[in-house]
Amino acid sequence: MTSDQIWQPLVEELVRRQRAGRKAEFWLRDDDAVDPTPALDRLLDLTGQFAVPVTLAVIPAQTDEKLVVRLEEAPHATIAIHGWAHRNHAPEDQKKQELGAHRPREAVLDELARGLSHVTGLHGARAVPMLVPPWNRIDAGLVSDLGSIGFSALSVFGPPKPASLAVINSNVDIMDWHGTRGCRDHGLLVQAIIAQLQHAFDGGEPVGLLTHHLVHDELAWLFLERLFTVTARTEACAWLSIRTLIGRSAAGA
């Protein structure tokens, strides 16, 4: 199957959107940013080229002013809080989790508060008080306390669950974590995006694309470039900023 054939179903879906006078909405979250790297440069250059807002989930305990300086050249990038140190505290026989019930809740919340303070202190208005839990996992009992330590939004992966704050989830992960650990098959990714768009047509969530720039292979970069190219060719698409999505969620609460 040629590249054009792989992408044609998405092109046709977007044509249907345009004919119906409806927007296909996307947003982009990229996890694990810490320092300026060639991979981060590539992500920022690519998203900047296509005017795609990107939310960088930054690991607070590992980042400093170097990232602040680099992002001065990337006004389209916003910062979220990626846990505290991206450190696993779960036993070996359980899925990895930093924000689980394995430690006293006060200790976990204290780390998160420190992370929010540190990142906001570094990045100022570029930072949004949104928590992105490492490995997309957080103990359900902690969620109700996030507002009390300054968070106004939460982002994990999958369908959103009701919570006491805005939940803006990713729902299409481009990486094949359990197989090649490279990019997922482009055709399967296109199908996943179309399925999410169809779900969103009647009020579901936008396509929330999840990327990890530090581990992208060439197929991952190619997928992003093709997706950005296809969506840029029609007025039926909109890449939304995380502030827009949080504001919309708050207005609908």
CORSUL-V990276 format. One record per residue. N is the residue number from 1. RES is the residue in three letters. D_LAST is the distance of its C-alpha to the last C-alpha in whole Angstrom. Layout:
{{N | RES | D_LAST} {N | RES | D_LAST}}
This chain:
{{1 | MET | 45} {2 | THR | 44} {3 | SER | 41} {4 | ASP | 41} {5 | GLN | 41} {6 | ILE | 38} {7 | TRP | 36} {8 | GLN | 37} {9 | PRO | 34} {10 | LEU | 32} {11 | VAL | 33} {12 | GLU | 34} {13 | GLU | 30} {14 | LEU | 29} {15 | VAL | 32} {16 | ARG | 30} {17 | ARG | 27} {18 | GLN | 29} {19 | ARG | 30} {20 | ALA | 27} {21 | GLY | 26} {22 | ARG | 23} {23 | LYS | 22} {24 | ALA | 22} {25 | GLU | 20} {26 | PHE | 21} {27 | TRP | 20} {28 | LEU | 23} {29 | ARG | 23} {30 | ASP | 26} {31 | ASP | 27} {32 | ASP | 30} {33 | ALA | 30} {34 | VAL | 33} {35 | ASP | 36} {36 | PRO | 37} {37 | THR | 39} {38 | PRO | 40} {39 | ALA | 37} {40 | LEU | 35} {41 | ASP | 37} {42 | ARG | 37} {43 | LEU | 33} {44 | LEU | 32} {45 | ASP | 35} {46 | LEU | 34} {47 | THR | 30} {48 | GLY | 32} {49 | GLN | 34} {50 | PHE | 32} {51 | ALA | 29} {52 | VAL | 27} {53 | PRO | 24} {54 | VAL | 24} {55 | THR | 22} {56 | LEU | 25} {57 | ALA | 24} {58 | VAL | 27} {59 | ILE | 29} {60 | PRO | 29} {61 | ALA | 32} {62 | GLN | 34} {63 | THR | 33} {64 | ASP | 35} {65 | GLU | 36} {66 | LYS | 37} {67 | LEU | 34} {68 | VAL | 33} {69 | VAL | 36} {70 | ARG | 36} {71 | LEU | 32} {72 | GLU | 33} {73 | GLU | 35} {74 | ALA | 31} {75 | PRO | 29} {76 | HIS | 27} {77 | ALA | 26} {78 | THR | 23} {79 | ILE | 23} {80 | ALA | 21} {81 | ILE | 23} {82 | HIS | 24} {83 | GLY | 25} {84 | TRP | 28} {85 | ALA | 31} {86 | HIS | 30} {87 | ARG | 33} {88 | ASN | 33} {89 | HIS | 33} {90 | ALA | 34} {91 | PRO | 37} {92 | GLU | 39} {93 | ASP | 38} {94 | GLN | 34} {95 | LYS | 32} {96 | LYS | 32} {97 | GLN | 29} {98 | GLU | 29} {99 | LEU | 26} {100 | GLY | 27} {101 | ALA | 28} {102 | HIS | 32} {103 | ARG | 31} {104 | PRO | 30} {105 | ARG | 27} {106 | GLU | 28} {107 | ALA | 30} {108 | VAL | 27} {109 | LEU | 24} {110 | ASP | 27} {111 | GLU | 28} {112 | LEU | 24} {113 | ALA | 24} {114 | ARG | 27} {115 | GLY | 26} {116 | LEU | 23} {117 | SER | 26} {118 | HIS | 29} {119 | VAL | 27} {120 | THR | 25} {121 | GLY | 29} {122 | LEU | 30} {123 | HIS | 28} {124 | GLY | 26} {125 | ALA | 24} {126 | ARG | 24} {127 | ALA | 22} {128 | VAL | 19} {129 | PRO | 17} {130 | MET | 17} {131 | LEU | 18} {132 | VAL | 20} {133 | PRO | 22} {134 | PRO | 26} {135 | TRP | 27} {136 | ASN | 23} {137 | ARG | 23} {138 | ILE | 22} {139 | ASP | 23} {140 | ALA | 20} {141 | GLY | 21} {142 | LEU | 20} {143 | VAL | 16} {144 | SER | 15} {145 | ASP | 18} {146 | LEU | 17} {147 | GLY | 15} {148 | SER | 18} {149 | ILE | 20} {150 | GLY | 18} {151 | PHE | 16} {152 | SER | 12} {153 | ALA | 12} {154 | LEU | 14} {155 | SER | 16} {156 | VAL | 19} {157 | PHE | 20} {158 | GLY | 20} {159 | PRO | 17} {160 | PRO | 14} {161 | LYS | 13} {162 | PRO | 10} {163 | ALA | 10} {164 | SER | 9} {165 | LEU | 9} {166 | ALA | 8} {167 | VAL | 11} {168 | ILE | 13} {169 | ASN | 16} {170 | SER | 19} {171 | ASN | 21} {172 | VAL | 25} {173 | ASP | 27} {174 | ILE | 30} {175 | MET | 32} {176 | ASP | 34} {177 | TRP | 34} {178 | HIS | 36} {179 | GLY | 39} {180 | THR | 40} {181 | ARG | 38} {182 | GLY | 38} {183 | CYS | 36} {184 | ARG | 35} {185 | ASP | 37} {186 | HIS | 36} {187 | GLY | 36} {188 | LEU | 34} {189 | LEU | 31} {190 | VAL | 31} {191 | GLN | 31} {192 | ALA | 28} {193 | ILE | 26} {194 | ILE | 27} {195 | ALA | 26} {196 | GLN | 22} {197 | LEU | 22} {198 | GLN | 23} {199 | HIS | 20} {200 | ALA | 18} {201 | PHE | 20} {202 | ASP | 18} {203 | GLY | 15} {204 | GLY | 15} {205 | GLU | 15} {206 | PRO | 17} {207 | VAL | 20} {208 | GLY | 20} {209 | LEU | 24} {210 | LEU | 25} {211 | THR | 28} {212 | HIS | 30} {213 | HIS | 33} {214 | LEU | 35} {215 | VAL | 36} {216 | HIS | 36} {217 | ASP | 39} {218 | GLU | 41} {219 | LEU | 39} {220 | ALA | 36} {221 | TRP | 36} {222 | LEU | 38} {223 | PHE | 35} {224 | LEU | 32} {225 | GLU | 35} {226 | ARG | 35} {227 | LEU | 32} {228 | PHE | 31} {229 | THR | 34} {230 | VAL | 33} {231 | THR | 30} {232 | ALA | 31} {233 | ARG | 34} {234 | THR | 31} {235 | GLU | 29} {236 | ALA | 27} {237 | CYS | 25} {238 | ALA | 23} {239 | TRP | 22} {240 | LEU | 19} {241 | SER | 19} {242 | ILE | 16} {243 | ARG | 15} {244 | THR | 14} {245 | LEU | 12} {246 | ILE | 11} {247 | GLY | 10} {248 | ARG | 9} {249 | SER | 6} {250 | ALA | 5} {251 | ALA | 6} {252 | GLY | 4} {253 | ALA | 0}}
